[in-house]
């Protein structure tokens, strides 16, 4: 089983990725962690020193390598991963894509708790954070909507995934 977990910042990709990988006995990869390890610097520093284009190309290459080098996995993707380099098509062709799509309010609440750790949003007021989240989500929605499984509930459990993902 090859699973790609997608969604905006604060959707729960890292949390559920770890839970599901353990539950389904799959190797787990957090794509941002893989990128940090490969580059030897935090994502924010890659953006600041090498630019978004470099980051997105690296992200796309590492995702493809992980997917093609492993026959079983769960990859928690970055929020923007599906939106570049035909990555959404690649993921749909090479595994099962799951979009975690909780309400904007839930995502904003989660983001506020760790806002200082996210350079893209660390200086935003609560109102600006909500507006930013809505705007970026709207931009990314056409990609996210191509996911094979969409979970739009705020309250989910392992059973939610078990019912939606029929795996061997």
N, C-alpha and C positions, 0 to 999 in steps of 0.2 A: 504494500500500500504506500502510495506517495501522496502526501497531503501538503497543500500550500494554504496557510492561514493568512487571510488578508483583512485589511480594515484600516481606518484612520487612527491617528495617535489616540490612545486612551480607550480603544475599542476592546482591549483585553487580549491581544494577540500573544504577548509574552506569557501572561498568566495562564491562559487556556492552552497555549502550545505546550508548556511544561506538563500541565495536568493530563492532557490528552496523550502525549507521547508516553508518559508513564502508564496510563490506563490501557493503551493499545500496544504497549511494549514496542515502541518505535524509536529509532534514533532521533534526537531533537537537535535542530539547529535554529538559533536566532540569527537571522541574516545580518543584522547590525553587529552582533558580536563577532561573526565570521569576518566581516569587513574590518572591524577594529583590529582583530588579530592579524589579518593579512597586511594591513597598512602600518601597524604599530602606533596608531594614534586614534583618539576619539573621533567619532563621526563629525562633530562640530568643527574640529580642527581640519579634517579633510575638506569640508565645505569651505572653510575660511582660507585655507592655504592653496588648495588645488581646484576649487570651484565645483559647482553642482554637476556640470557636464562630466568631469572626471569621475566624480562620485557615482553618478548614474551608470556610466560605462563599467566601472568596477563592480558595482552592485549586480548588474545584468550578467557579467561574465562569471562572477562567483556563484550566483544562483544557478546558472546553467551547469557549471562544473559540479556543484553539489547534486543537482537533479540527475545528471547523467552518470555520475560516479557511484551512486547509491541506488539500490533497488527498493529500499524501504526507508521512509523518513517522514518527519513532520517538520516543515520549515515555517517559522514565523517570519513573515516578510515585513519590510519597512512599509510605512504608510503609502509612500510614493512608488514603491517597486512596480506595481502593475501598469503604471502610466507611461513607461518609457521602453524603447527598444523592442517593441512587440512582445514584451515579457508576459502580458496576459495571455496572448495566444500560445506562447511556449508552455506556460503553466497548465493551461487547459488541455493541451496535447500530451502532456507528460505526467499528469496526475489529477487529483481532485482538488478543486479550488473551493475554499469556504470563506465567505465574506461575513465577518462579525460586524454587525451594523446596529449597535445600541442607539438609543436616542442621543441627540446632541447634548441635552442636559446632563446625561450620565457621563458622557465623554468629557465634557467641560469640568464636571465635578472631579473626575479622576485626574485630569490634567492639572487642575489647580493644586492638588496635593503634591505633585512632583514637578511643578512648573519650573523651579530653579534648575532642574537637571536637563531641561530642553531648551537649547539656545534659540530655536526658532520662535519660541513663545514666552521666554523667561521675563521679558519686560512688559508684557501686555496686562492691562487692567482686566478684571473679570468680564466687563462688557465687551472689550476688544477681543478677548479670548473667545467668547461665544461667537462673535461676528466672524473672526478668523476661521474658526472651526466650521461654521456654516458655509463660508465662501469656499474654502479648500475642499470640503466634502462634496460640494456641488461640482467643482472642477473634476474631481476624481471619480464621481459616481458613474459616469459612462463606462469606466474600466471595471470598477467594482461590480457593477450590475451584470457583467459577463461571467461572474462566478457560477459554478455548477450548483452550489448550495449557499443560500442566503439565510442568515439567522438575525432577525430584527427584533428580538426580545431583549428587554433589559435584565430579566432574571433567567439565567440559563444554568444548566447543570451538565454533568457528564452524560446523563441520560438523554438530554437534548441532542447531543452529538450522536450518541448510539442509535437513536431513532432515525436520524437523518443520514447517517453514513452507514451503509451496509457494506461492511468489510469482511474479508475472509479471515 
